[in-house]
Amino acid sequence: MKWFDNTALTLVIIGAINWGSVGLFSFDAVAWISGGATTILARIIYVLVALSGLWCVSLLFRTEDEIIEHHA
């Protein structure tokens, strides 16, 4: 389960950096890499980042015992 948490957190961080670049520079790195914001690849990346963000919400509500159990 630790790898899933780490993967989700990594995707959320990438998404945050991308949104920061959109806000600061009007540059969407995902769209640039995938050939446009409406391409299938870009949409898959956006959905994966969104699902990862939802998964990371669960990190807020885990007890210390659950975290140790999941990462053991």
Predicted model as a PDB file, atoms N, CA, C, CB and O in Angstrom, pLDDT in the B-factor column:
MODEL        1                                                                  
ATOM      1  N   MET A   1       0.819  -1.188   0.000  1.00 74.00           N  
ATOM      2  CA  MET A   1       0.000   0.000   0.000  1.00 74.00           C  
ATOM      3  C   MET A   1       0.868   1.259   0.000  1.00 74.00           C  
ATOM      4  CB  MET A   1      -0.935  -0.006   1.202  1.00 74.00           C  
ATOM      5  O   MET A   1       0.436   2.312  -0.468  1.00 74.00           O  
ATOM      6  N   LYS A   2       2.089   1.151   0.524  1.00 85.00           N  
ATOM      7  CA  LYS A   2       2.966   2.319   0.582  1.00 85.00           C  
ATOM      8  C   LYS A   2       3.280   2.832  -0.817  1.00 85.00           C  
ATOM      9  CB  LYS A   2       4.264   1.979   1.323  1.00 85.00           C  
ATOM     10  O   LYS A   2       3.303   4.043  -1.037  1.00 85.00           O  
ATOM     11  N   TRP A   3       3.520   1.936  -1.758  1.00 90.00           N  
ATOM     12  CA  TRP A   3       3.839   2.365  -3.117  1.00 90.00           C  
ATOM     13  C   TRP A   3       2.670   3.116  -3.734  1.00 90.00           C  
ATOM     14  CB  TRP A   3       4.211   1.162  -3.988  1.00 90.00           C  
ATOM     15  O   TRP A   3       2.870   4.054  -4.506  1.00 90.00           O  
ATOM     16  N   PHE A   4       1.434   2.705  -3.395  1.00 91.00           N  
ATOM     17  CA  PHE A   4       0.255   3.376  -3.933  1.00 91.00           C  
ATOM     18  C   PHE A   4       0.148   4.788  -3.368  1.00 91.00           C  
ATOM     19  CB  PHE A   4      -1.019   2.572  -3.616  1.00 91.00           C  
ATOM     20  O   PHE A   4      -0.135   5.737  -4.100  1.00 91.00           O  
ATOM     21  N   ASP A   5       0.375   4.921  -2.063  1.00 92.00           N  
ATOM     22  CA  ASP A   5       0.362   6.236  -1.421  1.00 92.00           C  
ATOM     23  C   ASP A   5       1.436   7.138  -2.029  1.00 92.00           C  
ATOM     24  CB  ASP A   5       0.579   6.099   0.103  1.00 92.00           C  
ATOM     25  O   ASP A   5       1.174   8.300  -2.343  1.00 92.00           O  
ATOM     26  N   ASN A   6       2.633   6.602  -2.192  1.00 93.00           N  
ATOM     27  CA  ASN A   6       3.732   7.389  -2.753  1.00 93.00           C  
ATOM     28  C   ASN A   6       3.472   7.783  -4.198  1.00 93.00           C  
ATOM     29  CB  ASN A   6       5.029   6.612  -2.663  1.00 93.00           C  
ATOM     30  O   ASN A   6       3.774   8.906  -4.600  1.00 93.00           O  
ATOM     31  N   THR A   7       2.915   6.869  -4.977  1.00 95.00           N  
ATOM     32  CA  THR A   7       2.590   7.171  -6.371  1.00 95.00           C  
ATOM     33  C   THR A   7       1.521   8.260  -6.440  1.00 95.00           C  
ATOM     34  CB  THR A   7       2.113   5.899  -7.108  1.00 95.00           C  
ATOM     35  O   THR A   7       1.638   9.203  -7.223  1.00 95.00           O  
ATOM     36  N   ALA A   8       0.483   8.126  -5.624  1.00 96.00           N  
ATOM     37  CA  ALA A   8      -0.588   9.126  -5.604  1.00 96.00           C  
ATOM     38  C   ALA A   8      -0.037  10.480  -5.180  1.00 96.00           C  
ATOM     39  CB  ALA A   8      -1.725   8.691  -4.654  1.00 96.00           C  
ATOM     40  O   ALA A   8      -0.369  11.503  -5.780  1.00 96.00           O  
ATOM     41  N   LEU A   9       0.794  10.491  -4.160  1.00 96.00           N  
ATOM     42  CA  LEU A   9       1.363  11.748  -3.688  1.00 96.00           C  
ATOM     43  C   LEU A   9       2.262  12.380  -4.757  1.00 96.00           C  
ATOM     44  CB  LEU A   9       2.157  11.519  -2.392  1.00 96.00           C  
ATOM     45  O   LEU A   9       2.256  13.600  -4.927  1.00 96.00           O  
ATOM     46  N   THR A  10       3.019  11.573  -5.464  1.00 96.00           N  
ATOM     47  CA  THR A  10       3.866  12.083  -6.546  1.00 96.00           C  
ATOM     48  C   THR A  10       3.028  12.719  -7.644  1.00 96.00           C  
ATOM     49  CB  THR A  10       4.727  10.959  -7.130  1.00 96.00           C  
ATOM     50  O   THR A  10       3.367  13.793  -8.142  1.00 96.00           O  
ATOM     51  N   LEU A  11       1.934  12.062  -8.027  1.00 96.00           N  
ATOM     52  CA  LEU A  11       1.056  12.619  -9.056  1.00 96.00           C  
ATOM     53  C   LEU A  11       0.400  13.911  -8.591  1.00 96.00           C  
ATOM     54  CB  LEU A  11      -0.012  11.606  -9.444  1.00 96.00           C  
ATOM     55  O   LEU A  11       0.222  14.835  -9.385  1.00 96.00           O  
ATOM     56  N   VAL A  12       0.040  13.984  -7.322  1.00 97.00           N  
ATOM     57  CA  VAL A  12      -0.547  15.216  -6.782  1.00 97.00           C  
ATOM     58  C   VAL A  12       0.476  16.351  -6.818  1.00 97.00           C  
ATOM     59  CB  VAL A  12      -1.051  14.992  -5.334  1.00 97.00           C  
ATOM     60  O   VAL A  12       0.132  17.485  -7.150  1.00 97.00           O  
ATOM     61  N   ILE A  13       1.712  16.055  -6.485  1.00 96.00           N  
ATOM     62  CA  ILE A  13       2.763  17.073  -6.525  1.00 96.00           C  
ATOM     63  C   ILE A  13       2.982  17.550  -7.956  1.00 96.00           C  
ATOM     64  CB  ILE A  13       4.080  16.522  -5.936  1.00 96.00           C  
ATOM     65  O   ILE A  13       3.111  18.750  -8.198  1.00 96.00           O  
ATOM     66  N   ILE A  14       3.025  16.618  -8.904  1.00 95.00           N  
ATOM     67  CA  ILE A  14       3.172  16.990 -10.314  1.00 95.00           C  
ATOM     68  C   ILE A  14       1.996  17.861 -10.752  1.00 95.00           C  
ATOM     69  CB  ILE A  14       3.270  15.725 -11.208  1.00 95.00           C  
ATOM     70  O   ILE A  14       2.180  18.855 -11.456  1.00 95.00           O  
ATOM     71  N   GLY A  15       0.792  17.486 -10.335  1.00 96.00           N  
ATOM     72  CA  GLY A  15      -0.388  18.284 -10.668  1.00 96.00           C  
ATOM     73  C   GLY A  15      -0.319  19.677 -10.068  1.00 96.00           C  
ATOM     74  O   GLY A  15      -0.707  20.651 -10.712  1.00 96.00           O  
ATOM     75  N   ALA A  16       0.170  19.778  -8.839  1.00 97.00           N  
ATOM     76  CA  ALA A  16       0.296  21.085  -8.192  1.00 97.00           C  
ATOM     77  C   ALA A  16       1.309  21.962  -8.926  1.00 97.00           C  
ATOM     78  CB  ALA A  16       0.709  20.918  -6.720  1.00 97.00           C  
ATOM     79  O   ALA A  16       1.085  23.158  -9.116  1.00 97.00           O  
ATOM     80  N   ILE A  17       2.414  21.364  -9.333  1.00 97.00           N  
ATOM     81  CA  ILE A  17       3.411  22.124 -10.093  1.00 97.00           C  
ATOM     82  C   ILE A  17       2.817  22.579 -11.426  1.00 97.00           C  
ATOM     83  CB  ILE A  17       4.687  21.273 -10.331  1.00 97.00           C  
ATOM     84  O   ILE A  17       3.036  23.712 -11.854  1.00 97.00           O  
ATOM     85  N   ASN A  18       2.072  21.699 -12.074  1.00 97.00           N  
ATOM     86  CA  ASN A  18       1.446  22.057 -13.342  1.00 97.00           C  
ATOM     87  C   ASN A  18       0.463  23.211 -13.156  1.00 97.00           C  
ATOM     88  CB  ASN A  18       0.730  20.843 -13.948  1.00 97.00           C  
ATOM     89  O   ASN A  18       0.472  24.165 -13.933  1.00 97.00           O  
ATOM     90  N   TRP A  19      -0.390  23.128 -12.123  1.00 96.00           N  
ATOM     91  CA  TRP A  19      -1.342  24.217 -11.878  1.00 96.00           C  
ATOM     92  C   TRP A  19      -0.617  25.502 -11.519  1.00 96.00           C  
ATOM     93  CB  TRP A  19      -2.318  23.839 -10.760  1.00 96.00           C  
ATOM     94  O   TRP A  19      -1.065  26.587 -11.889  1.00 96.00           O  
ATOM     95  N   GLY A  20       0.488  25.398 -10.809  1.00 97.00           N  
ATOM     96  CA  GLY A  20       1.283  26.590 -10.514  1.00 97.00           C  
ATOM     97  C   GLY A  20       1.818  27.236 -11.773  1.00 97.00           C  
ATOM     98  O   GLY A  20       1.816  28.460 -11.899  1.00 97.00           O  
ATOM     99  N   SER A  21       2.277  26.414 -12.706  1.00 97.00           N  
ATOM    100  CA  SER A  21       2.780  26.960 -13.967  1.00 97.00           C  
ATOM    101  C   SER A  21       1.649  27.558 -14.804  1.00 97.00           C  
ATOM    102  CB  SER A  21       3.505  25.871 -14.767  1.00 97.00           C  
ATOM    103  O   SER A  21       1.864  28.526 -15.535  1.00 97.00           O  
ATOM    104  N   VAL A  22       0.459  26.994 -14.702  1.00 97.00           N  
ATOM    105  CA  VAL A  22      -0.698  27.581 -15.402  1.00 97.00           C  
ATOM    106  C   VAL A  22      -1.020  28.945 -14.796  1.00 97.00           C  
ATOM    107  CB  VAL A  22      -1.945  26.639 -15.316  1.00 97.00           C  
ATOM    108  O   VAL A  22      -1.244  29.915 -15.520  1.00 97.00           O  
ATOM    109  N   GLY A  23      -1.040  29.013 -13.468  1.00 98.00           N  
ATOM    110  CA  GLY A  23      -1.380  30.267 -12.800  1.00 98.00           C  
ATOM    111  C   GLY A  23      -0.331  31.351 -12.977  1.00 98.00           C  
ATOM    112  O   GLY A  23      -0.670  32.518 -13.173  1.00 98.00           O  
ATOM    113  N   LEU A  24       0.932  30.978 -12.909  1.00 98.00           N  
ATOM    114  CA  LEU A  24       2.002  31.974 -12.984  1.00 98.00           C  
ATOM    115  C   LEU A  24       2.388  32.357 -14.409  1.00 98.00           C  
ATOM    116  CB  LEU A  24       3.212  31.461 -12.272  1.00 98.00           C  
ATOM    117  O   LEU A  24       2.667  33.521 -14.698  1.00 98.00           O  
ATOM    118  N   PHE A  25       2.399  31.364 -15.292  1.00 97.00           N  
ATOM    119  CA  PHE A  25       2.954  31.588 -16.619  1.00 97.00           C  
ATOM    120  C   PHE A  25       1.988  31.284 -17.765  1.00 97.00           C  
ATOM    121  CB  PHE A  25       4.176  30.761 -16.781  1.00 97.00           C  
ATOM    122  O   PHE A  25       2.355  31.414 -18.933  1.00 97.00           O  
ATOM    123  N   SER A  26       0.757  30.882 -17.440  1.00 97.00           N  
ATOM    124  CA  SER A  26      -0.216  30.451 -18.453  1.00 97.00           C  
ATOM    125  C   SER A  26       0.356  29.333 -19.317  1.00 97.00           C  
ATOM    126  CB  SER A  26      -0.635  31.640 -19.339  1.00 97.00           C  
ATOM    127  O   SER A  26       0.114  29.276 -20.523  1.00 97.00           O  
ATOM    128  N   PHE A  27       1.119  28.446 -18.684  1.00 97.00           N  
ATOM    129  CA  PHE A  27       1.749  27.327 -19.394  1.00 97.00           C  
ATOM    130  C   PHE A  27       1.284  26.017 -18.782  1.00 97.00           C  
ATOM    131  CB  PHE A  27       3.300  27.432 -19.345  1.00 97.00           C  
ATOM    132  O   PHE A  27       1.562  25.737 -17.616  1.00 97.00           O  
ATOM    133  N   ASP A  28       0.580  25.219 -19.564  1.00 97.00           N  
ATOM    134  CA  ASP A  28       0.092  23.915 -19.130  1.00 97.00           C  
ATOM    135  C   ASP A  28       1.061  22.849 -19.630  1.00 97.00           C  
ATOM    136  CB  ASP A  28      -1.358  23.648 -19.653  1.00 97.00           C  
ATOM    137  O   ASP A  28       1.028  22.475 -20.802  1.00 97.00           O  
ATOM    138  N   ALA A  29       1.922  22.362 -18.740  1.00 96.00           N  
ATOM    139  CA  ALA A  29       2.949  21.391 -19.126  1.00 96.00           C  
ATOM    140  C   ALA A  29       2.337  20.086 -19.622  1.00 96.00           C  
ATOM    141  CB  ALA A  29       3.875  21.111 -17.951  1.00 96.00           C  
ATOM    142  O   ALA A  29       2.850  19.475 -20.559  1.00 96.00           O  
ATOM    143  N   VAL A  30       1.244  19.658 -18.998  1.00 96.00           N  
ATOM    144  CA  VAL A  30       0.591  18.411 -19.433  1.00 96.00           C  
ATOM    145  C   VAL A  30       0.096  18.557 -20.865  1.00 96.00           C  
ATOM    146  CB  VAL A  30      -0.590  18.044 -18.491  1.00 96.00           C  
ATOM    147  O   VAL A  30       0.294  17.662 -21.686  1.00 96.00           O  
ATOM    148  N   ALA A  31      -0.541  19.672 -21.165  1.00 97.00           N  
ATOM    149  CA  ALA A  31      -1.030  19.905 -22.530  1.00 97.00           C  
ATOM    150  C   ALA A  31       0.131  19.996 -23.505  1.00 97.00           C  
ATOM    151  CB  ALA A  31      -1.876  21.191 -22.594  1.00 97.00           C  
ATOM    152  O   ALA A  31       0.048  19.481 -24.621  1.00 97.00           O  
ATOM    153  N   TRP A  32       1.200  20.640 -23.098  1.00 97.00           N  
ATOM    154  CA  TRP A  32       2.356  20.794 -23.961  1.00 97.00           C  
ATOM    155  C   TRP A  32       2.994  19.443 -24.279  1.00 97.00           C  
ATOM    156  CB  TRP A  32       3.375  21.720 -23.313  1.00 97.00           C  
ATOM    157  O   TRP A  32       3.342  19.164 -25.426  1.00 97.00           O  
ATOM    158  N   ILE A  33       3.144  18.600 -23.240  1.00 95.00           N  
ATOM    159  CA  ILE A  33       3.760  17.286 -23.423  1.00 95.00           C  
ATOM    160  C   ILE A  33       2.892  16.367 -24.269  1.00 95.00           C  
ATOM    161  CB  ILE A  33       4.030  16.639 -22.074  1.00 95.00           C  
ATOM    162  O   ILE A  33       3.396  15.596 -25.085  1.00 95.00           O  
ATOM    163  N   SER A  34       1.581  16.457 -24.067  1.00 96.00           N  
ATOM    164  CA  SER A  34       0.677  15.504 -24.718  1.00 96.00           C  
ATOM    165  C   SER A  34       0.082  16.002 -26.031  1.00 96.00           C  
ATOM    166  CB  SER A  34      -0.433  15.159 -23.785  1.00 96.00           C  
ATOM    167  O   SER A  34      -0.680  15.277 -26.672  1.00 96.00           O  
ATOM    168  N   GLY A  35       0.410  17.208 -26.437  1.00 96.00           N  
ATOM    169  CA  GLY A  35      -0.073  17.691 -27.726  1.00 96.00           C  
ATOM    170  C   GLY A  35      -1.381  18.466 -27.653  1.00 96.00           C  
ATOM    171  O   GLY A  35      -2.013  18.686 -28.686  1.00 96.00           O  
ATOM    172  N   GLY A  36      -1.791  18.875 -26.502  1.00 96.00           N  
ATOM    173  CA  GLY A  36      -3.012  19.668 -26.332  1.00 96.00           C  
ATOM    174  C   GLY A  36      -3.815  19.195 -25.137  1.00 96.00           C  
ATOM    175  O   GLY A  36      -3.752  18.030 -24.743  1.00 96.00           O  
ATOM    176  N   ALA A  37      -4.574  20.126 -24.567  1.00 95.00           N  
ATOM    177  CA  ALA A  37      -5.330  19.823 -23.354  1.00 95.00           C  
ATOM    178  C   ALA A  37      -6.498  18.883 -23.590  1.00 95.00           C  
ATOM    179  CB  ALA A  37      -5.833  21.088 -22.747  1.00 95.00           C  
ATOM    180  O   ALA A  37      -7.004  18.280 -22.643  1.00 95.00           O  
ATOM    181  N   THR A  38      -6.933  18.748 -24.822  1.00 96.00           N  
ATOM    182  CA  THR A  38      -8.094  17.904 -25.099  1.00 96.00           C  
ATOM    183  C   THR A  38      -7.736  16.541 -25.674  1.00 96.00           C  
ATOM    184  CB  THR A  38      -9.010  18.608 -26.045  1.00 96.00           C  
ATOM    185  O   THR A  38      -8.625  15.769 -26.033  1.00 96.00           O  
ATOM    186  N   THR A  39      -6.446  16.234 -25.766  1.00 97.00           N  
ATOM    187  CA  THR A  39      -6.060  14.919 -26.280  1.00 97.00           C  
ATOM    188  C   THR A  39      -6.372  13.841 -25.244  1.00 97.00           C  
ATOM    189  CB  THR A  39      -4.556  14.894 -26.650  1.00 97.00           C  
ATOM    190  O   THR A  39      -6.512  14.120 -24.053  1.00 97.00           O  
ATOM    191  N   ILE A  40      -6.475  12.629 -25.719  1.00 97.00           N  
ATOM    192  CA  ILE A  40      -6.776  11.502 -24.824  1.00 97.00           C  
ATOM    193  C   ILE A  40      -5.696  11.360 -23.754  1.00 97.00           C  
ATOM    194  CB  ILE A  40      -6.903  10.189 -25.629  1.00 97.00           C  
ATOM    195  O   ILE A  40      -6.007  11.138 -22.583  1.00 97.00           O  
ATOM    196  N   LEU A  41      -4.428  11.486 -24.149  1.00 96.00           N  
ATOM    197  CA  LEU A  41      -3.336  11.354 -23.189  1.00 96.00           C  
ATOM    198  C   LEU A  41      -3.435  12.411 -22.089  1.00 96.00           C  
ATOM    199  CB  LEU A  41      -1.984  11.462 -23.904  1.00 96.00           C  
ATOM    200  O   LEU A  41      -3.283  12.093 -20.909  1.00 96.00           O  
ATOM    201  N   ALA A  42      -3.686  13.652 -22.463  1.00 96.00           N  
ATOM    202  CA  ALA A  42      -3.820  14.723 -21.468  1.00 96.00           C  
ATOM    203  C   ALA A  42      -4.992  14.451 -20.534  1.00 96.00           C  
ATOM    204  CB  ALA A  42      -4.002  16.086 -22.160  1.00 96.00           C  
ATOM    205  O   ALA A  42      -4.888  14.640 -19.322  1.00 96.00           O  
ATOM    206  N   ARG A  43      -6.091  14.012 -21.096  1.00 97.00           N  
ATOM    207  CA  ARG A  43      -7.264  13.731 -20.258  1.00 97.00           C  
ATOM    208  C   ARG A  43      -6.997  12.586 -19.295  1.00 97.00           C  
ATOM    209  CB  ARG A  43      -8.476  13.401 -21.129  1.00 97.00           C  
ATOM    210  O   ARG A  43      -7.453  12.621 -18.152  1.00 97.00           O  
ATOM    211  N   ILE A  44      -6.267  11.575 -19.739  1.00 96.00           N  
ATOM    212  CA  ILE A  44      -5.903  10.465 -18.846  1.00 96.00           C  
ATOM    213  C   ILE A  44      -5.024  10.977 -17.706  1.00 96.00           C  
ATOM    214  CB  ILE A  44      -5.166   9.341 -19.634  1.00 96.00           C  
ATOM    215  O   ILE A  44      -5.228  10.617 -16.546  1.00 96.00           O  
ATOM    216  N   ILE A  45      -4.047  11.816 -18.041  1.00 96.00           N  
ATOM    217  CA  ILE A  45      -3.167  12.371 -17.007  1.00 96.00           C  
ATOM    218  C   ILE A  45      -3.968  13.209 -16.020  1.00 96.00           C  
ATOM    219  CB  ILE A  45      -2.048  13.223 -17.643  1.00 96.00           C  
ATOM    220  O   ILE A  45      -3.782  13.080 -14.810  1.00 96.00           O  
ATOM    221  N   TYR A  46      -4.858  14.066 -16.516  1.00 96.00           N  
ATOM    222  CA  TYR A  46      -5.683  14.898 -15.635  1.00 96.00           C  
ATOM    223  C   TYR A  46      -6.536  14.032 -14.704  1.00 96.00           C  
ATOM    224  CB  TYR A  46      -6.587  15.829 -16.468  1.00 96.00           C  
ATOM    225  O   TYR A  46      -6.660  14.328 -13.515  1.00 96.00           O  
ATOM    226  N   VAL A  47      -7.115  12.975 -15.245  1.00 97.00           N  
ATOM    227  CA  VAL A  47      -7.958  12.089 -14.427  1.00 97.00           C  
ATOM    228  C   VAL A  47      -7.111  11.358 -13.387  1.00 97.00           C  
ATOM    229  CB  VAL A  47      -8.705  11.066 -15.321  1.00 97.00           C  
ATOM    230  O   VAL A  47      -7.531  11.229 -12.237  1.00 97.00           O  
ATOM    231  N   LEU A  48      -5.933  10.880 -13.767  1.00 97.00           N  
ATOM    232  CA  LEU A  48      -5.052  10.202 -12.805  1.00 97.00           C  
ATOM    233  C   LEU A  48      -4.630  11.141 -11.677  1.00 97.00           C  
ATOM    234  CB  LEU A  48      -3.808   9.652 -13.517  1.00 97.00           C  
ATOM    235  O   LEU A  48      -4.570  10.732 -10.518  1.00 97.00           O  
ATOM    236  N   VAL A  49      -4.339  12.388 -12.011  1.00 97.00           N  
ATOM    237  CA  VAL A  49      -3.969  13.365 -10.987  1.00 97.00           C  
ATOM    238  C   VAL A  49      -5.158  13.637 -10.064  1.00 97.00           C  
ATOM    239  CB  VAL A  49      -3.478  14.682 -11.639  1.00 97.00           C  
ATOM    240  O   VAL A  49      -4.996  13.729  -8.847  1.00 97.00           O  
ATOM    241  N   ALA A  50      -6.349  13.764 -10.644  1.00 97.00           N  
ATOM    242  CA  ALA A  50      -7.556  14.001  -9.832  1.00 97.00           C  
ATOM    243  C   ALA A  50      -7.844  12.824  -8.900  1.00 97.00           C  
ATOM    244  CB  ALA A  50      -8.770  14.252 -10.741  1.00 97.00           C  
ATOM    245  O   ALA A  50      -8.147  13.024  -7.724  1.00 97.00           O  
ATOM    246  N   LEU A  51      -7.750  11.611  -9.416  1.00 97.00           N  
ATOM    247  CA  LEU A  51      -7.979  10.430  -8.580  1.00 97.00           C  
ATOM    248  C   LEU A  51      -6.925  10.325  -7.480  1.00 97.00           C  
ATOM    249  CB  LEU A  51      -7.974   9.155  -9.439  1.00 97.00           C  
ATOM    250  O   LEU A  51      -7.225   9.921  -6.357  1.00 97.00           O  
ATOM    251  N   SER A  52      -5.696  10.691  -7.813  1.00 97.00           N  
ATOM    252  CA  SER A  52      -4.632  10.685  -6.811  1.00 97.00           C  
ATOM    253  C   SER A  52      -4.916  11.694  -5.708  1.00 97.00           C  
ATOM    254  CB  SER A  52      -3.282  10.986  -7.464  1.00 97.00           C  
ATOM    255  O   SER A  52      -4.679  11.422  -4.531  1.00 97.00           O  
ATOM    256  N   GLY A  53      -5.423  12.858  -6.093  1.00 96.00           N  
ATOM    257  CA  GLY A  53      -5.792  13.860  -5.101  1.00 96.00           C  
ATOM    258  C   GLY A  53      -6.873  13.362  -4.173  1.00 96.00           C  
ATOM    259  O   GLY A  53      -6.816  13.586  -2.964  1.00 96.00           O  
ATOM    260  N   LEU A  54      -7.857  12.690  -4.732  1.00 96.00           N  
ATOM    261  CA  LEU A  54      -8.916  12.123  -3.897  1.00 96.00           C  
ATOM    262  C   LEU A  54      -8.363  11.055  -2.969  1.00 96.00           C  
ATOM    263  CB  LEU A  54     -10.029  11.536  -4.765  1.00 96.00           C  
ATOM    264  O   LEU A  54      -8.759  10.979  -1.806  1.00 96.00           O  
ATOM    265  N   TRP A  55      -7.460  10.237  -3.468  1.00 95.00           N  
ATOM    266  CA  TRP A  55      -6.843   9.207  -2.628  1.00 95.00           C  
ATOM    267  C   TRP A  55      -6.065   9.846  -1.481  1.00 95.00           C  
ATOM    268  CB  TRP A  55      -5.914   8.307  -3.468  1.00 95.00           C  
ATOM    269  O   TRP A  55      -6.108   9.358  -0.351  1.00 95.00           O  
ATOM    270  N   CYS A  56      -5.356  10.930  -1.768  1.00 94.00           N  
ATOM    271  CA  CYS A  56      -4.544  11.587  -0.735  1.00 94.00           C  
ATOM    272  C   CYS A  56      -5.398  12.205   0.363  1.00 94.00           C  
ATOM    273  CB  CYS A  56      -3.670  12.660  -1.361  1.00 94.00           C  
ATOM    274  O   CYS A  56      -4.899  12.444   1.463  1.00 94.00           O  
ATOM    275  N   VAL A  57      -6.662  12.466   0.093  1.00 94.00           N  
ATOM    276  CA  VAL A  57      -7.562  12.940   1.152  1.00 94.00           C  
ATOM    277  C   VAL A  57      -7.626  11.899   2.267  1.00 94.00           C  
ATOM    278  CB  VAL A  57      -8.988  13.226   0.588  1.00 94.00           C  
ATOM    279  O   VAL A  57      -7.734  12.249   3.442  1.00 94.00           O  
ATOM    280  N   SER A  58      -7.559  10.621   1.897  1.00 91.00           N  
ATOM    281  CA  SER A  58      -7.618   9.562   2.903  1.00 91.00           C  
ATOM    282  C   SER A  58      -6.427   9.621   3.861  1.00 91.00           C  
ATOM    283  CB  SER A  58      -7.669   8.197   2.223  1.00 91.00           C  
ATOM    284  O   SER A  58      -6.520   9.150   4.995  1.00 91.00           O  
ATOM    285  N   LEU A  59      -5.312  10.196   3.410  1.00 88.00           N  
ATOM    286  CA  LEU A  59      -4.145  10.318   4.281  1.00 88.00           C  
ATOM    287  C   LEU A  59      -4.444  11.221   5.478  1.00 88.00           C  
ATOM    288  CB  LEU A  59      -2.948  10.865   3.494  1.00 88.00           C  
ATOM    289  O   LEU A  59      -3.862  11.049   6.550  1.00 88.00           O  
ATOM    290  N   LEU A  60      -5.335  12.165   5.298  1.00 88.00           N  
ATOM    291  CA  LEU A  60      -5.687  13.089   6.380  1.00 88.00           C  
ATOM    292  C   LEU A  60      -6.433  12.402   7.508  1.00 88.00           C  
ATOM    293  CB  LEU A  60      -6.524  14.224   5.841  1.00 88.00           C  
ATOM    294  O   LEU A  60      -6.372  12.842   8.656  1.00 88.00           O  
ATOM    295  N   PHE A  61      -7.139  11.323   7.188  1.00 89.00           N  
ATOM    296  CA  PHE A  61      -8.021  10.694   8.151  1.00 89.00           C  
ATOM    297  C   PHE A  61      -7.485   9.370   8.700  1.00 89.00           C  
ATOM    298  CB  PHE A  61      -9.353  10.469   7.525  1.00 89.00           C  
ATOM    299  O   PHE A  61      -8.181   8.691   9.455  1.00 89.00           O  
ATOM    300  N   ARG A  62      -6.286   9.005   8.339  1.00 87.00           N  
ATOM    301  CA  ARG A  62      -5.702   7.768   8.841  1.00 87.00           C  
ATOM    302  C   ARG A  62      -5.113   7.998  10.229  1.00 87.00           C  
ATOM    303  CB  ARG A  62      -4.622   7.240   7.874  1.00 87.00           C  
ATOM    304  O   ARG A  62      -4.523   9.040  10.512  1.00 87.00           O  
ATOM    305  N   THR A  63      -5.289   7.007  11.071  1.00 78.00           N  
ATOM    306  CA  THR A  63      -4.666   7.080  12.392  1.00 78.00           C  
ATOM    307  C   THR A  63      -3.212   6.639  12.271  1.00 78.00           C  
ATOM    308  CB  THR A  63      -5.433   6.198  13.430  1.00 78.00           C  
ATOM    309  O   THR A  63      -2.817   6.055  11.262  1.00 78.00           O  
ATOM    310  N   GLU A  64      -2.437   6.912  13.278  1.00 72.00           N  
ATOM    311  CA  GLU A  64      -1.026   6.534  13.252  1.00 72.00           C  
ATOM    312  C   GLU A  64      -0.866   5.018  13.138  1.00 72.00           C  
ATOM    313  CB  GLU A  64      -0.314   7.048  14.511  1.00 72.00           C  
ATOM    314  O   GLU A  64       0.040   4.536  12.457  1.00 72.00           O  
ATOM    315  N   ASP A  65      -1.755   4.260  13.813  1.00 67.00           N  
ATOM    316  CA  ASP A  65      -1.694   2.800  13.745  1.00 67.00           C  
ATOM    317  C   ASP A  65      -1.951   2.302  12.326  1.00 67.00           C  
ATOM    318  CB  ASP A  65      -2.708   2.181  14.709  1.00 67.00           C  
ATOM    319  O   ASP A  65      -1.293   1.370  11.864  1.00 67.00           O  
ATOM    320  N   GLU A  66      -2.907   2.921  11.636  1.00 65.00           N  
ATOM    321  CA  GLU A  66      -3.204   2.515  10.251  1.00 65.00           C  
ATOM    322  C   GLU A  66      -2.029   2.822   9.337  1.00 65.00           C  
ATOM    323  CB  GLU A  66      -4.472   3.225   9.734  1.00 65.00           C  
ATOM    324  O   GLU A  66      -1.716   2.037   8.442  1.00 65.00           O  
ATOM    325  N   ILE A  67      -1.384   3.948   9.554  1.00 60.00           N  
ATOM    326  CA  ILE A  67      -0.246   4.309   8.722  1.00 60.00           C  
ATOM    327  C   ILE A  67       0.894   3.329   8.924  1.00 60.00           C  
ATOM    328  CB  ILE A  67       0.216   5.731   9.029  1.00 60.00           C  
ATOM    329  O   ILE A  67       1.512   2.892   7.954  1.00 60.00           O  
ATOM    330  N   ILE A  68       1.180   2.980  10.162  1.00 64.00           N  
ATOM    331  CA  ILE A  68       2.247   2.013  10.447  1.00 64.00           C  
ATOM    332  C   ILE A  68       1.897   0.657   9.857  1.00 64.00           C  
ATOM    333  CB  ILE A  68       2.485   1.888  11.968  1.00 64.00           C  
ATOM    334  O   ILE A  68       2.759  -0.017   9.294  1.00 64.00           O  
ATOM    335  N   GLU A  69       0.627   0.250   9.984  1.00 64.00           N  
ATOM    336  CA  GLU A  69       0.180  -1.040   9.442  1.00 64.00           C  
ATOM    337  C   GLU A  69       0.294  -1.070   7.929  1.00 64.00           C  
ATOM    338  CB  GLU A  69      -1.262  -1.327   9.859  1.00 64.00           C  
ATOM    339  O   GLU A  69       0.740  -2.073   7.372  1.00 64.00           O  
ATOM    340  N   HIS A  70      -0.095  -0.002   7.251  1.00 60.00           N  
ATOM    341  CA  HIS A  70      -0.044   0.049   5.797  1.00 60.00           C  
ATOM    342  C   HIS A  70       1.377   0.092   5.259  1.00 60.00           C  
ATOM    343  CB  HIS A  70      -0.803   1.242   5.304  1.00 60.00           C  
ATOM    344  O   HIS A  70       1.652  -0.417   4.173  1.00 60.00           O  
ATOM    345  N   HIS A  71       2.272   0.697   6.018  1.00 62.00           N  
ATOM    346  CA  HIS A  71       3.630   0.884   5.535  1.00 62.00           C  
ATOM    347  C   HIS A  71       4.591  -0.186   6.046  1.00 62.00           C  
ATOM    348  CB  HIS A  71       4.126   2.244   5.936  1.00 62.00           C  
ATOM    349  O   HIS A  71       5.781  -0.145   5.734  1.00 62.00           O  
ATOM    350  N   ALA A  72       4.102  -1.120   6.809  1.00 59.00           N  
ATOM    351  CA  ALA A  72       4.976  -2.169   7.337  1.00 59.00           C  
ATOM    352  C   ALA A  72       5.264  -3.239   6.304  1.00 59.00           C  
ATOM    353  CB  ALA A  72       4.356  -2.802   8.565  1.00 59.00           C  
ATOM    354  O   ALA A  72       5.985  -4.195   6.590  1.00 59.00           O  
TER     355      ALA A  72                                                      
ENDMDL                                                                          
END                                                                             
